[in-house]
Amino acid sequence: MQTAVKWKELPAPIKPRYLFGSNEQFPVDILKWEADNSLRAFKGTGWDKDFEQRDNYEEFTKILFSEWKNGRWTVIMQRPLGNNKDNIYDEDTFFEMGQYIPTVFFAWDGHNGDAGRKMAVSAFYYTFLEPPMPREAYIYPIVIAAGVVFLEGWILIRRSNKKKAKGI
């Protein structure tokens, strides 16, 4: 998995149309998972350049789930959102709520002879983190439903009292 580190600084409408980063100005975070359940983190600065391994990053990244089933791997990774202190994100991709972050996936299939720079590469997708649902979204419907039930009860009782008053 690859995400652009400085995705906010990419001038519009330019998308990070590069694999493994284009240069030092626009590096990428690379997470590489292998079937032995190992996970390594790298900084990419170009297709033809070697990756810089990030030793300190891996301690914060976890494999939550990995499974081989029906000829397909399913992997769930957890990584930190990033450092948003003073909007400094030179090292990590900062995953901001409500923003589209360019992401690309790549895979090596050893049975097809994939190794090194030979691999399958996806198109760019966008990772979007939905902001958490505010508490009001759960409270207001209950309050409104209770108010509607109360109002309907009041109207029915009033109509019933008017009918009783006319009948006497």
C-alpha positions as CSV (number, residue, x, y, z in Angstrom):
1,M,0.0,0.0,0.0
2,Q,1.3,3.4,-0.9
3,T,0.1,6.9,0.2
4,A,1.5,10.3,-0.7
5,V,3.1,12.0,2.2
6,K,2.5,15.6,1.1
7,W,-0.8,15.0,-0.7
8,K,-2.1,18.4,0.3
9,E,0.7,20.2,-1.4
10,L,0.2,18.6,-4.8
11,P,-0.9,21.4,-7.1
12,A,-4.4,21.0,-8.5
13,P,-5.4,19.2,-10.6
14,I,-2.2,17.1,-10.4
15,K,-2.6,13.7,-8.9
16,P,0.4,11.7,-7.7
17,R,0.7,9.7,-10.9
18,Y,3.8,8.0,-9.9
19,L,4.7,4.8,-8.3
20,F,7.1,4.7,-5.3
21,G,7.3,8.5,-5.2
22,S,8.5,10.9,-7.9
23,N,11.3,12.8,-6.0
24,E,12.4,14.1,-2.6
25,Q,9.8,16.8,-2.8
26,F,6.8,14.4,-3.0
27,P,7.8,11.2,-1.1
28,V,5.4,8.3,-0.4
29,D,4.7,6.0,2.6
30,I,4.9,2.4,1.6
31,L,3.7,-0.5,3.7
32,K,4.7,-3.9,2.5
33,W,3.0,-7.0,3.9
34,E,4.3,-10.4,3.1
35,A,2.6,-13.8,3.4
36,D,4.7,-14.7,6.4
37,N,2.7,-12.0,8.2
38,S,5.7,-9.6,8.3
39,L,5.1,-5.9,7.8
40,R,7.7,-3.4,6.8
41,A,7.5,0.3,6.2
42,F,9.5,2.3,3.6
43,K,9.8,5.9,2.3
44,G,9.8,6.0,-1.5
45,T,11.3,8.8,-3.5
46,G,11.3,7.4,-7.0
47,W,10.8,4.3,-9.2
48,D,14.5,3.9,-9.8
49,K,15.7,4.6,-6.3
50,D,16.0,2.2,-3.4
51,F,13.5,2.5,-0.6
52,E,14.5,4.0,2.8
53,Q,13.4,1.5,5.5
54,R,11.6,3.2,8.3
55,D,12.4,1.2,11.5
56,N,10.6,3.3,14.0
57,Y,7.3,3.4,11.9
58,E,6.8,-0.4,12.1
59,E,6.3,-0.4,15.9
60,F,3.1,1.6,15.5
61,T,1.7,-0.4,12.6
62,K,-0.1,-3.7,13.2
63,I,-1.6,-6.6,11.3
64,L,-5.1,-7.0,12.7
65,F,-6.2,-9.8,10.4
66,S,-4.8,-11.9,7.6
67,E,-6.4,-14.9,5.9
68,W,-5.9,-17.0,2.8
69,K,-9.3,-18.2,1.6
70,N,-10.6,-19.3,-1.8
71,G,-7.4,-18.3,-3.5
72,R,-7.4,-14.7,-2.1
73,W,-5.6,-12.9,0.7
74,T,-7.6,-10.7,3.0
75,V,-5.4,-8.4,5.1
76,I,-6.4,-5.7,7.6
77,M,-3.6,-3.3,8.8
78,Q,-3.8,-0.6,11.4
79,R,-1.5,2.4,11.2
80,P,-1.3,5.8,12.9
81,L,-3.3,8.6,11.4
82,G,-0.1,10.7,11.3
83,N,1.4,13.7,13.0
84,N,-0.8,16.8,12.7
85,K,1.2,18.9,15.2
86,D,1.6,22.3,13.5
87,N,0.7,20.5,10.2
88,I,4.2,19.0,10.0
89,Y,3.9,15.8,8.0
90,D,7.4,15.5,6.4
91,E,7.7,11.8,7.5
92,D,4.2,10.4,7.6
93,T,1.1,10.6,5.6
94,F,-1.5,12.5,7.7
95,F,-4.9,10.9,7.3
96,E,-7.3,13.8,7.8
97,M,-11.0,13.1,8.4
98,G,-13.2,14.1,5.5
99,Q,-10.4,14.4,3.0
100,Y,-9.6,12.2,0.0
101,I,-6.1,10.8,0.3
102,P,-4.6,9.3,-2.8
103,T,-3.7,5.6,-2.3
104,V,-2.3,2.9,-4.6
105,F,-2.1,-0.9,-4.0
106,F,0.4,-3.2,-5.5
107,A,1.0,-7.0,-5.3
108,W,3.7,-9.5,-6.2
109,D,2.6,-12.9,-7.4
110,G,5.5,-15.3,-7.0
111,H,3.8,-18.0,-9.1
112,N,3.9,-15.6,-12.1
113,G,7.5,-14.7,-11.5
114,D,6.8,-11.3,-10.0
115,A,9.8,-10.0,-8.1
116,G,11.5,-6.6,-7.5
117,R,10.0,-4.0,-9.8
118,K,7.8,-6.6,-11.7
119,M,4.3,-6.5,-10.0
120,A,0.6,-5.8,-10.4
121,V,-0.3,-2.2,-9.7
122,S,-3.8,-0.8,-9.0
123,A,-5.1,2.5,-10.3
124,F,-5.1,5.4,-7.7
125,Y,-7.9,5.1,-5.2
126,Y,-8.8,7.6,-2.6
127,T,-8.9,6.8,1.1
128,F,-11.7,8.7,2.8
129,L,-12.1,8.6,6.6
130,E,-15.6,9.5,7.6
131,P,-15.8,11.8,10.6
132,P,-17.4,10.1,13.6
133,M,-21.2,10.5,13.9
134,P,-22.0,13.3,16.4
135,R,-24.0,12.3,19.5
136,E,-26.8,14.6,18.4
137,A,-27.5,12.3,15.5
138,Y,-28.5,9.7,18.0
139,I,-30.2,11.9,20.6
140,Y,-32.4,14.1,18.3
141,P,-34.3,11.3,16.6
142,I,-35.3,9.9,20.0
143,V,-36.3,13.3,21.3
144,I,-38.3,14.0,18.2
145,A,-40.0,10.5,18.3
146,A,-41.0,11.0,21.9
147,G,-42.3,14.5,21.1
148,V,-44.4,13.1,18.2
149,V,-45.8,10.4,20.4
150,F,-46.7,12.9,23.1
151,L,-48.3,15.3,20.6
152,E,-50.4,12.5,19.0
153,G,-51.5,11.3,22.4
154,W,-52.4,14.9,23.4
155,I,-54.4,15.3,20.2
156,L,-56.2,12.0,20.6
157,I,-57.1,12.7,24.3
158,R,-58.4,16.2,23.3
159,R,-60.5,14.8,20.5
160,S,-61.9,12.2,22.9
161,N,-62.7,14.8,25.5
162,K,-64.5,17.0,22.9
163,K,-66.6,14.0,21.8
164,K,-67.5,13.2,25.4
165,A,-68.4,16.9,26.0
166,K,-70.7,17.0,23.0
167,G,-72.4,13.7,24.0
168,I,-73.4,14.9,27.5
